[in-house]
Amino acid sequence: MQFEEIEQTNEYMETHYYKKTNYSDSSDLVNVNSFWVDYAEYLVSGKQKQGSPFLSANFVRNSE
């Protein structure tokens, strides 16, 4: 087995929020509403690991 040297790689990450202290001033953030609460509860419950789909009666509120 023969190995080949590869070029150096770079790692990139999101830095938009770096050293930002007041997030309420940003108009780019998604507002908290009943849909996102349902989604957070779904993630915390671990149902996605069991293969259960995420369903929310508040789906129409996801972009409010």
PyMOL Python script that loads the backbone (N, CA, C, O; Angstrom):
from pymol import cmd

cmd.read_pdbstr("""\
ATOM      1  N   MET A   1       0.850  -1.177   0.000  1.00  0.00           N
ATOM      2  CA  MET A   1       0.000   0.000   0.000  1.00  0.00           C
ATOM      3  C   MET A   1       0.892   1.235   0.000  1.00  0.00           C
ATOM      4  O   MET A   1       1.854   1.323   0.762  1.00  0.00           O
ATOM      5  N   GLN A   2       0.566   2.157  -0.842  1.00  0.00           N
ATOM      6  CA  GLN A   2       1.373   3.353  -0.978  1.00  0.00           C
ATOM      7  C   GLN A   2       0.534   4.575  -0.593  1.00  0.00           C
ATOM      8  O   GLN A   2      -0.643   4.661  -0.943  1.00  0.00           O
ATOM      9  N   PHE A   3       1.137   5.501   0.116  1.00  0.00           N
ATOM     10  CA  PHE A   3       0.430   6.700   0.556  1.00  0.00           C
ATOM     11  C   PHE A   3       0.876   7.900  -0.270  1.00  0.00           C
ATOM     12  O   PHE A   3       2.021   7.984  -0.715  1.00  0.00           O
ATOM     13  N   GLU A   4      -0.045   8.811  -0.459  1.00  0.00           N
ATOM     14  CA  GLU A   4       0.247  10.004  -1.237  1.00  0.00           C
ATOM     15  C   GLU A   4       0.105  11.224  -0.333  1.00  0.00           C
ATOM     16  O   GLU A   4      -0.887  11.357   0.384  1.00  0.00           O
ATOM     17  N   GLU A   5       1.086  12.104  -0.365  1.00  0.00           N
ATOM     18  CA  GLU A   5       1.011  13.335   0.412  1.00  0.00           C
ATOM     19  C   GLU A   5      -0.110  14.214  -0.139  1.00  0.00           C
ATOM     20  O   GLU A   5      -0.273  14.341  -1.352  1.00  0.00           O
ATOM     21  N   ILE A   6      -0.872  14.810   0.756  1.00  0.00           N
ATOM     22  CA  ILE A   6      -1.934  15.712   0.311  1.00  0.00           C
ATOM     23  C   ILE A   6      -1.588  17.138   0.717  1.00  0.00           C
ATOM     24  O   ILE A   6      -0.780  17.367   1.617  1.00  0.00           O
ATOM     25  N   GLU A   7      -2.215  18.087   0.037  1.00  0.00           N
ATOM     26  CA  GLU A   7      -1.972  19.494   0.348  1.00  0.00           C
ATOM     27  C   GLU A   7      -2.617  19.850   1.688  1.00  0.00           C
ATOM     28  O   GLU A   7      -3.529  19.170   2.158  1.00  0.00           O
ATOM     29  N   GLN A   8      -2.127  20.914   2.279  1.00  0.00           N
ATOM     30  CA  GLN A   8      -2.691  21.381   3.533  1.00  0.00           C
ATOM     31  C   GLN A   8      -4.139  21.812   3.290  1.00  0.00           C
ATOM     32  O   GLN A   8      -4.453  22.419   2.266  1.00  0.00           O
ATOM     33  N   THR A   9      -5.017  21.488   4.246  1.00  0.00           N
ATOM     34  CA  THR A   9      -6.422  21.855   4.124  1.00  0.00           C
ATOM     35  C   THR A   9      -6.749  22.985   5.088  1.00  0.00           C
ATOM     36  O   THR A   9      -5.987  23.268   6.012  1.00  0.00           O
ATOM     37  N   ASN A  10      -7.885  23.624   4.866  1.00  0.00           N
ATOM     38  CA  ASN A  10      -8.340  24.710   5.724  1.00  0.00           C
ATOM     39  C   ASN A  10      -9.667  24.337   6.366  1.00  0.00           C
ATOM     40  O   ASN A  10     -10.444  23.558   5.813  1.00  0.00           O
ATOM     41  N   GLU A  11      -9.912  24.897   7.527  1.00  0.00           N
ATOM     42  CA  GLU A  11     -11.187  24.684   8.204  1.00  0.00           C
ATOM     43  C   GLU A  11     -11.874  26.037   8.323  1.00  0.00           C
ATOM     44  O   GLU A  11     -11.269  27.010   8.774  1.00  0.00           O
ATOM     45  N   TYR A  12     -13.133  26.099   7.919  1.00  0.00           N
ATOM     46  CA  TYR A  12     -13.897  27.335   7.974  1.00  0.00           C
ATOM     47  C   TYR A  12     -15.070  27.153   8.923  1.00  0.00           C
ATOM     48  O   TYR A  12     -15.592  26.049   9.074  1.00  0.00           O
ATOM     49  N   MET A  13     -15.480  28.236   9.556  1.00  0.00           N
ATOM     50  CA  MET A  13     -16.639  28.176  10.439  1.00  0.00           C
ATOM     51  C   MET A  13     -17.357  29.519  10.451  1.00  0.00           C
ATOM     52  O   MET A  13     -16.801  30.542  10.053  1.00  0.00           O
ATOM     53  N   GLU A  14     -18.590  29.494  10.910  1.00  0.00           N
ATOM     54  CA  GLU A  14     -19.408  30.700  10.985  1.00  0.00           C
ATOM     55  C   GLU A  14     -18.847  31.626  12.060  1.00  0.00           C
ATOM     56  O   GLU A  14     -18.616  31.196  13.190  1.00  0.00           O
ATOM     57  N   THR A  15     -18.629  32.880  11.719  1.00  0.00           N
ATOM     58  CA  THR A  15     -18.130  33.838  12.706  1.00  0.00           C
ATOM     59  C   THR A  15     -19.025  35.070  12.797  1.00  0.00           C
ATOM     60  O   THR A  15     -18.624  36.091  13.357  1.00  0.00           O
ATOM     61  N   HIS A  16     -20.225  34.979  12.252  1.00  0.00           N
ATOM     62  CA  HIS A  16     -21.134  36.123  12.247  1.00  0.00           C
ATOM     63  C   HIS A  16     -21.451  36.614  13.664  1.00  0.00           C
ATOM     64  O   HIS A  16     -21.595  37.816  13.891  1.00  0.00           O
ATOM     65  N   TYR A  17     -21.558  35.684  14.611  1.00  0.00           N
ATOM     66  CA  TYR A  17     -21.944  36.056  15.975  1.00  0.00           C
ATOM     67  C   TYR A  17     -20.741  36.260  16.895  1.00  0.00           C
ATOM     68  O   TYR A  17     -20.927  36.473  18.094  1.00  0.00           O
ATOM     69  N   TYR A  18     -19.552  36.204  16.387  1.00  0.00           N
ATOM     70  CA  TYR A  18     -18.355  36.315  17.207  1.00  0.00           C
ATOM     71  C   TYR A  18     -18.310  37.656  17.923  1.00  0.00           C
ATOM     72  O   TYR A  18     -18.417  38.710  17.296  1.00  0.00           O
ATOM     73  N   LYS A  19     -18.154  37.609  19.226  1.00  0.00           N
ATOM     74  CA  LYS A  19     -18.060  38.787  20.097  1.00  0.00           C
ATOM     75  C   LYS A  19     -19.273  39.712  20.006  1.00  0.00           C
ATOM     76  O   LYS A  19     -19.163  40.905  20.291  1.00  0.00           O
ATOM     77  N   LYS A  20     -20.406  39.182  19.619  1.00  0.00           N
ATOM     78  CA  LYS A  20     -21.630  39.976  19.576  1.00  0.00           C
ATOM     79  C   LYS A  20     -22.313  39.823  20.931  1.00  0.00           C
ATOM     80  O   LYS A  20     -22.548  38.704  21.384  1.00  0.00           O
ATOM     81  N   THR A  21     -22.628  40.931  21.571  1.00  0.00           N
ATOM     82  CA  THR A  21     -23.183  40.855  22.916  1.00  0.00           C
ATOM     83  C   THR A  21     -24.688  41.040  22.973  1.00  0.00           C
ATOM     84  O   THR A  21     -25.319  40.556  23.912  1.00  0.00           O
ATOM     85  N   ASN A  22     -25.292  41.727  21.997  1.00  0.00           N
ATOM     86  CA  ASN A  22     -26.720  41.970  22.053  1.00  0.00           C
ATOM     87  C   ASN A  22     -27.375  41.413  20.789  1.00  0.00           C
ATOM     88  O   ASN A  22     -27.381  42.062  19.742  1.00  0.00           O
ATOM     89  N   TYR A  23     -27.917  40.220  20.899  1.00  0.00           N
ATOM     90  CA  TYR A  23     -28.513  39.561  19.740  1.00  0.00           C
ATOM     91  C   TYR A  23     -29.875  40.139  19.383  1.00  0.00           C
ATOM     92  O   TYR A  23     -30.339  39.947  18.259  1.00  0.00           O
ATOM     93  N   SER A  24     -30.521  40.832  20.293  1.00  0.00           N
ATOM     94  CA  SER A  24     -31.857  41.366  20.014  1.00  0.00           C
ATOM     95  C   SER A  24     -31.818  42.498  18.993  1.00  0.00           C
ATOM     96  O   SER A  24     -32.861  42.856  18.445  1.00  0.00           O
ATOM     97  N   ASP A  25     -30.654  43.067  18.724  1.00  0.00           N
ATOM     98  CA  ASP A  25     -30.541  44.143  17.746  1.00  0.00           C
ATOM     99  C   ASP A  25     -30.478  43.638  16.307  1.00  0.00           C
ATOM    100  O   ASP A  25     -30.584  44.425  15.366  1.00  0.00           O
ATOM    101  N   SER A  26     -30.308  42.343  16.136  1.00  0.00           N
ATOM    102  CA  SER A  26     -30.141  41.794  14.795  1.00  0.00           C
ATOM    103  C   SER A  26     -31.493  41.463  14.172  1.00  0.00           C
ATOM    104  O   SER A  26     -32.285  40.725  14.759  1.00  0.00           O
ATOM    105  N   SER A  27     -31.755  42.000  13.002  1.00  0.00           N
ATOM    106  CA  SER A  27     -33.008  41.710  12.300  1.00  0.00           C
ATOM    107  C   SER A  27     -32.920  40.394  11.540  1.00  0.00           C
ATOM    108  O   SER A  27     -33.922  39.935  10.991  1.00  0.00           O
ATOM    109  N   ASP A  28     -31.741  39.779  11.497  1.00  0.00           N
ATOM    110  CA  ASP A  28     -31.555  38.532  10.759  1.00  0.00           C
ATOM    111  C   ASP A  28     -31.960  37.294  11.548  1.00  0.00           C
ATOM    112  O   ASP A  28     -32.079  36.213  10.971  1.00  0.00           O
ATOM    113  N   LEU A  29     -32.174  37.428  12.840  1.00  0.00           N
ATOM    114  CA  LEU A  29     -32.483  36.269  13.664  1.00  0.00           C
ATOM    115  C   LEU A  29     -33.936  35.850  13.492  1.00  0.00           C
ATOM    116  O   LEU A  29     -34.806  36.685  13.242  1.00  0.00           O
ATOM    117  N   VAL A  30     -34.191  34.563  13.627  1.00  0.00           N
ATOM    118  CA  VAL A  30     -35.550  34.024  13.532  1.00  0.00           C
ATOM    119  C   VAL A  30     -36.241  34.237  14.877  1.00  0.00           C
ATOM    120  O   VAL A  30     -35.670  33.956  15.931  1.00  0.00           O
ATOM    121  N   ASN A  31     -37.459  34.729  14.830  1.00  0.00           N
ATOM    122  CA  ASN A  31     -38.217  34.943  16.062  1.00  0.00           C
ATOM    123  C   ASN A  31     -38.656  33.614  16.657  1.00  0.00           C
ATOM    124  O   ASN A  31     -38.946  32.661  15.933  1.00  0.00           O
ATOM    125  N   VAL A  32     -38.703  33.561  17.981  1.00  0.00           N
ATOM    126  CA  VAL A  32     -39.195  32.377  18.668  1.00  0.00           C
ATOM    127  C   VAL A  32     -40.715  32.389  18.561  1.00  0.00           C
ATOM    128  O   VAL A  32     -41.362  33.400  18.832  1.00  0.00           O
ATOM    129  N   ASN A  33     -41.270  31.254  18.165  1.00  0.00           N
ATOM    130  CA  ASN A  33     -42.719  31.122  18.118  1.00  0.00           C
ATOM    131  C   ASN A  33     -43.077  29.672  18.414  1.00  0.00           C
ATOM    132  O   ASN A  33     -42.194  28.858  18.687  1.00  0.00           O
ATOM    133  N   SER A  34     -44.355  29.346  18.364  1.00  0.00           N
ATOM    134  CA  SER A  34     -44.814  28.014  18.768  1.00  0.00           C
ATOM    135  C   SER A  34     -44.229  26.894  17.901  1.00  0.00           C
ATOM    136  O   SER A  34     -44.018  25.788  18.398  1.00  0.00           O
ATOM    137  N   PHE A  35     -43.964  27.156  16.623  1.00  0.00           N
ATOM    138  CA  PHE A  35     -43.352  26.130  15.764  1.00  0.00           C
ATOM    139  C   PHE A  35     -41.960  25.767  16.268  1.00  0.00           C
ATOM    140  O   PHE A  35     -41.634  24.586  16.385  1.00  0.00           O
ATOM    141  N   TRP A  36     -41.137  26.767  16.566  1.00  0.00           N
ATOM    142  CA  TRP A  36     -39.763  26.501  17.000  1.00  0.00           C
ATOM    143  C   TRP A  36     -39.734  25.887  18.394  1.00  0.00           C
ATOM    144  O   TRP A  36     -38.817  25.131  18.716  1.00  0.00           O
ATOM    145  N   VAL A  37     -40.715  26.198  19.215  1.00  0.00           N
ATOM    146  CA  VAL A  37     -40.825  25.536  20.520  1.00  0.00           C
ATOM    147  C   VAL A  37     -41.112  24.048  20.311  1.00  0.00           C
ATOM    148  O   VAL A  37     -40.506  23.198  20.964  1.00  0.00           O
ATOM    149  N   ASP A  38     -42.040  23.737  19.395  1.00  0.00           N
ATOM    150  CA  ASP A  38     -42.337  22.331  19.073  1.00  0.00           C
ATOM    151  C   ASP A  38     -41.090  21.613  18.566  1.00  0.00           C
ATOM    152  O   ASP A  38     -40.824  20.475  18.953  1.00  0.00           O
ATOM    153  N   TYR A  39     -40.329  22.277  17.704  1.00  0.00           N
ATOM    154  CA  TYR A  39     -39.121  21.658  17.151  1.00  0.00           C
ATOM    155  C   TYR A  39     -38.070  21.413  18.236  1.00  0.00           C
ATOM    156  O   TYR A  39     -37.425  20.364  18.255  1.00  0.00           O
ATOM    157  N   ALA A  40     -37.903  22.372  19.129  1.00  0.00           N
ATOM    158  CA  ALA A  40     -36.938  22.202  20.227  1.00  0.00           C
ATOM    159  C   ALA A  40     -37.350  21.037  21.124  1.00  0.00           C
ATOM    160  O   ALA A  40     -36.505  20.250  21.551  1.00  0.00           O
ATOM    161  N   GLU A  41     -38.642  20.928  21.408  1.00  0.00           N
ATOM    162  CA  GLU A  41     -39.127  19.817  22.237  1.00  0.00           C
ATOM    163  C   GLU A  41     -38.897  18.476  21.537  1.00  0.00           C
ATOM    164  O   GLU A  41     -38.571  17.483  22.188  1.00  0.00           O
ATOM    165  N   TYR A  42     -39.066  18.447  20.218  1.00  0.00           N
ATOM    166  CA  TYR A  42     -38.813  17.240  19.438  1.00  0.00           C
ATOM    167  C   TYR A  42     -37.343  16.827  19.540  1.00  0.00           C
ATOM    168  O   TYR A  42     -37.042  15.649  19.732  1.00  0.00           O
ATOM    169  N   LEU A  43     -36.436  17.784  19.412  1.00  0.00           N
ATOM    170  CA  LEU A  43     -35.011  17.473  19.500  1.00  0.00           C
ATOM    171  C   LEU A  43     -34.615  17.000  20.898  1.00  0.00           C
ATOM    172  O   LEU A  43     -33.847  16.050  21.048  1.00  0.00           O
ATOM    173  N   VAL A  44     -35.142  17.669  21.908  1.00  0.00           N
ATOM    174  CA  VAL A  44     -34.808  17.312  23.287  1.00  0.00           C
ATOM    175  C   VAL A  44     -35.354  15.929  23.647  1.00  0.00           C
ATOM    176  O   VAL A  44     -34.728  15.189  24.406  1.00  0.00           O
ATOM    177  N   SER A  45     -36.514  15.584  23.104  1.00  0.00           N
ATOM    178  CA  SER A  45     -37.137  14.300  23.420  1.00  0.00           C
ATOM    179  C   SER A  45     -36.367  13.108  22.849  1.00  0.00           C
ATOM    180  O   SER A  45     -36.521  11.987  23.332  1.00  0.00           O
ATOM    181  N   GLY A  46     -35.544  13.341  21.829  1.00  0.00           N
ATOM    182  CA  GLY A  46     -34.776  12.262  21.217  1.00  0.00           C
ATOM    183  C   GLY A  46     -35.564  11.461  20.193  1.00  0.00           C
ATOM    184  O   GLY A  46     -35.100  10.412  19.747  1.00  0.00           O
ATOM    185  N   LYS A  47     -36.735  11.929  19.813  1.00  0.00           N
ATOM    186  CA  LYS A  47     -37.572  11.186  18.867  1.00  0.00           C
ATOM    187  C   LYS A  47     -36.927  11.058  17.486  1.00  0.00           C
ATOM    188  O   LYS A  47     -37.188  10.091  16.771  1.00  0.00           O
ATOM    189  N   GLN A  48     -36.079  12.033  17.100  1.00  0.00           N
ATOM    190  CA  GLN A  48     -35.427  11.938  15.792  1.00  0.00           C
ATOM    191  C   GLN A  48     -34.477  10.752  15.754  1.00  0.00           C
ATOM    192  O   GLN A  48     -34.267  10.165  14.693  1.00  0.00           O
ATOM    193  N   LYS A  49     -33.903  10.394  16.887  1.00  0.00           N
ATOM    194  CA  LYS A  49     -33.001   9.249  16.941  1.00  0.00           C
ATOM    195  C   LYS A  49     -33.761   7.937  16.822  1.00  0.00           C
ATOM    196  O   LYS A  49     -33.198   6.915  16.431  1.00  0.00           O
ATOM    197  N   GLN A  50     -35.046   7.976  17.163  1.00  0.00           N
ATOM    198  CA  GLN A  50     -35.889   6.786  17.067  1.00  0.00           C
ATOM    199  C   GLN A  50     -36.516   6.663  15.681  1.00  0.00           C
ATOM    200  O   GLN A  50     -37.219   5.692  15.401  1.00  0.00           O
ATOM    201  N   GLY A  51     -36.268   7.633  14.825  1.00  0.00           N
ATOM    202  CA  GLY A  51     -36.806   7.604  13.475  1.00  0.00           C
ATOM    203  C   GLY A  51     -38.178   8.226  13.336  1.00  0.00           C
ATOM    204  O   GLY A  51     -38.790   8.138  12.272  1.00  0.00           O
ATOM    205  N   SER A  52     -38.671   8.853  14.387  1.00  0.00           N
ATOM    206  CA  SER A  52     -39.980   9.504  14.315  1.00  0.00           C
ATOM    207  C   SER A  52     -39.873  10.807  13.540  1.00  0.00           C
ATOM    208  O   SER A  52     -38.943  11.582  13.766  1.00  0.00           O
ATOM    209  N   PRO A  53     -40.807  11.063  12.630  1.00  0.00           N
ATOM    210  CA  PRO A  53     -40.766  12.320  11.886  1.00  0.00           C
ATOM    211  C   PRO A  53     -41.178  13.496  12.766  1.00  0.00           C
ATOM    212  O   PRO A  53     -41.902  13.324  13.747  1.00  0.00           O
ATOM    213  N   PHE A  54     -40.719  14.673  12.413  1.00  0.00           N
ATOM    214  CA  PHE A  54     -41.134  15.877  13.131  1.00  0.00           C
ATOM    215  C   PHE A  54     -42.413  16.408  12.495  1.00  0.00           C
ATOM    216  O   PHE A  54     -42.445  16.717  11.304  1.00  0.00           O
ATOM    217  N   LEU A  55     -43.448  16.509  13.287  1.00  0.00           N
ATOM    218  CA  LEU A  55     -44.726  17.058  12.846  1.00  0.00           C
ATOM    219  C   LEU A  55     -45.155  18.117  13.845  1.00  0.00           C
ATOM    220  O   LEU A  55     -45.020  17.929  15.054  1.00  0.00           O
ATOM    221  N   SER A  56     -45.669  19.224  13.345  1.00  0.00           N
ATOM    222  CA  SER A  56     -46.127  20.294  14.217  1.00  0.00           C
ATOM    223  C   SER A  56     -47.409  20.894  13.662  1.00  0.00           C
ATOM    224  O   SER A  56     -47.494  21.210  12.475  1.00  0.00           O
ATOM    225  N   ALA A  57     -48.398  21.048  14.521  1.00  0.00           N
ATOM    226  CA  ALA A  57     -49.641  21.719  14.129  1.00  0.00           C
ATOM    227  C   ALA A  57     -49.388  23.199  13.887  1.00  0.00           C
ATOM    228  O   ALA A  57     -50.225  23.881  13.295  1.00  0.00           O
ATOM    229  N   ASN A  58     -48.251  23.701  14.337  1.00  0.00           N
ATOM    230  CA  ASN A  58     -47.894  25.115  14.198  1.00  0.00           C
ATOM    231  C   ASN A  58     -46.988  25.375  13.004  1.00  0.00           C
ATOM    232  O   ASN A  58     -46.281  26.383  12.974  1.00  0.00           O
ATOM    233  N   PHE A  59     -47.000  24.481  12.020  1.00  0.00           N
ATOM    234  CA  PHE A  59     -46.123  24.599  10.862  1.00  0.00           C
ATOM    235  C   PHE A  59     -46.282  25.940  10.135  1.00  0.00           C
ATOM    236  O   PHE A  59     -45.302  26.501   9.646  1.00  0.00           O
ATOM    237  N   VAL A  60     -47.496  26.444  10.065  1.00  0.00           N
ATOM    238  CA  VAL A  60     -47.744  27.699   9.333  1.00  0.00           C
ATOM    239  C   VAL A  60     -47.092  28.889  10.023  1.00  0.00           C
ATOM    240  O   VAL A  60     -46.998  29.958   9.420  1.00  0.00           O
ATOM    241  N   ARG A  61     -46.644  28.746  11.248  1.00  0.00           N
ATOM    242  CA  ARG A  61     -46.025  29.833  11.998  1.00  0.00           C
ATOM    243  C   ARG A  61     -44.498  29.822  11.904  1.00  0.00           C
ATOM    244  O   ARG A  61     -43.852  30.635  12.565  1.00  0.00           O
ATOM    245  N   ASN A  62     -43.905  28.943  11.119  1.00  0.00           N
ATOM    246  CA  ASN A  62     -42.444  28.784  11.133  1.00  0.00           C
ATOM    247  C   ASN A  62     -41.671  29.997  10.677  1.00  0.00           C
ATOM    248  O   ASN A  62     -40.490  30.111  11.003  1.00  0.00           O
ATOM    249  N   SER A  63     -42.270  30.901   9.947  1.00  0.00           N
ATOM    250  CA  SER A  63     -41.512  32.075   9.459  1.00  0.00           C
ATOM    251  C   SER A  63     -42.051  33.398   9.990  1.00  0.00           C
ATOM    252  O   SER A  63     -41.730  34.456   9.449  1.00  0.00           O
ATOM    253  N   GLU A  64     -42.850  33.353  11.022  1.00  0.00           N
ATOM    254  CA  GLU A  64     -43.389  34.600  11.585  1.00  0.00           C
ATOM    255  C   GLU A  64     -42.310  35.374  12.299  1.00  0.00           C
ATOM    256  O   GLU A  64     -42.575  36.449  12.836  1.00  0.00           O
TER     257      GLU A  64
END
""", "prot")
cmd.dss("prot")
cmd.show_as("cartoon", "prot")
cmd.util.cbc("prot")
cmd.orient("prot")
